[in-house]
Amino acid sequence: MDRHLTSGDTSQSNDPTPIARLPPEVLARVFSFNVLIEPPSPRPFPPRPSLPSTTRITGLGWINLTHVCRFWRQVALGEPTLWADLNVDLGPKWTAVMLERSKSVPISVSRGVFSEVTTLGGTPQDWRLESIIEVVSKHHSHLGQLQLTGDSNIVPVVAKLLSSSTPVLQSLDLQINTEWDDVRNTIPTPPFESVVTSAPQLRFIVMTRCQPSWAYPLPYPLTHLEIRLPTAAMRLGVGDPGVTAVSPLAFDNIVASLRNMPGLKTLILEHCLPSRPSVPPDSSSQLVALPELATLVLGGKTVDCFNIVQSIQIPPTTKVALSMACMVSGGRGEECEIVLPFIKAHLAKRDADAPPLRTLNISDSAGIGLFIQGWTISTPEPNFQPYHLTPLIHLLFGFDSEGDGTNLDVVRNVCNALPLEGLETLSLDVQDFQDQWSPQTWVEDFARYKKVRSLHAASAAATPLCIALSLDLPTSQESSPIEFDAQSVLFPRLKQLSLAGATLDEANAREFGVGLKTRRAFAIGLEWLLAGNCDIDVASIPLIRDSVVQMEVASDGSEYDLEEYDE
């Protein structure tokens, strides 16, 4: 087999190997998977004293298959769809070659963030973006997808390209990679108004660090609209430096754009939401119906996010992610309460047989905000969150840097708004609650979650939890296991507990150990306990260890043998 793979002159006629007898259409299909797995792209060239550090060399990727034998090359050259995915970072020569070989099939054109110096066979090339777009523009009639990454200069280049008719263009993805501090006074605004009649098939728009002017509604029946600006853009209002090109009618035109998108499945608007100049709708007939919306992601000031959700009809199955910021100096979250009735009403509309929220993660970053995520699945460990899965609900309550952080009332209000009757996994990592969280906090605010089996508590929540788990437990003299009502204690079904940053002196550590021992005696004991980076009285470790089925002690990621704590 190796002989056939290394001989460039091998033909199909006398080749006895099975792969050489594959029909051309089957072989072309196999090649199409190689196109996805190993696309041609510039690769960082190994450092050499004779080459600049920015020099890159073209990697042929799947195109190397055309050098195996004459038959393979004929098959590849005869299938234009294999050449339809163009990365213009390869330079104008390869761009022209692939355009020629793609013939008239719809093409996908992309450009990354690589330097404007490359080598092909050791020869430097000039491949400025403008010259490459000049080549591509000659094939605008079968441009199907366009993805460009670069500085703000790509916007006028795109305008030039889209000035011609692009009848099969379905996807447009623009990303400005310049640092925000360098472009905040000139937020690029792609000329979508000029594309109104030139791209009738446009269904997918992604813009990063740029946005439309919103002088007119977008007329496209999109299925995916994604616009992301840096967080700093949220602090700028219409008329401020950086958004002078955005129309004062931006909000109304965003809503009007959504009316043109009844098949919209994904809507992502981060830190680009304008203020609403008009009054909110007073009846459901004025709302924008988006029956197929599967994912909604909004980021910005709380009131601006709320204005959007007030303007559209959101299906109960939609997964919602809201990143909201209180921009009131010294505020502690009162503005966040504006959106909670919406969250509660949205989740209440789910079908009765829909899976409940089973995993809840609450964490804060001191002085920044409160993160809340909820999934409908349980996780195998209390400190493991299914971040690879899109949560049913994802909230970020952020705060102005001049504020004094989040508070316990925000957590209470959010928990009251969420349907948590089926909660099984709970994770709390609250650093900014040192003077607020207490054992009574756990009892008063979390005792109703009777189904919790896995629990992770870190920072300010960890130490109070250890004390709270020992409250309201009977003594062996007071009652028997038969008489004991397990539902009267905190987390009666708790089996896995992970602690991080707990501090237990001799009295509290012993109380914790006695409480765990009592829970075990009444058949509600822990099966697994992890104490990570905790300061626990050493003398009480054996008592705690003997009160659970399995215990692990870790510090800075290292596990320690508990035998050293034996008396």
Order of alpha helices (4+ residues) and beta strands (2+ residues): alpha-alpha-beta-beta-alpha-beta-alpha-beta-beta-beta-alpha-beta-alpha-beta-alpha-beta-beta-alpha-beta-beta-beta-alpha-beta-beta-alpha-beta-beta-beta-alpha-beta-alpha-beta-alpha-beta-beta-alpha-beta-beta-alpha-beta-beta
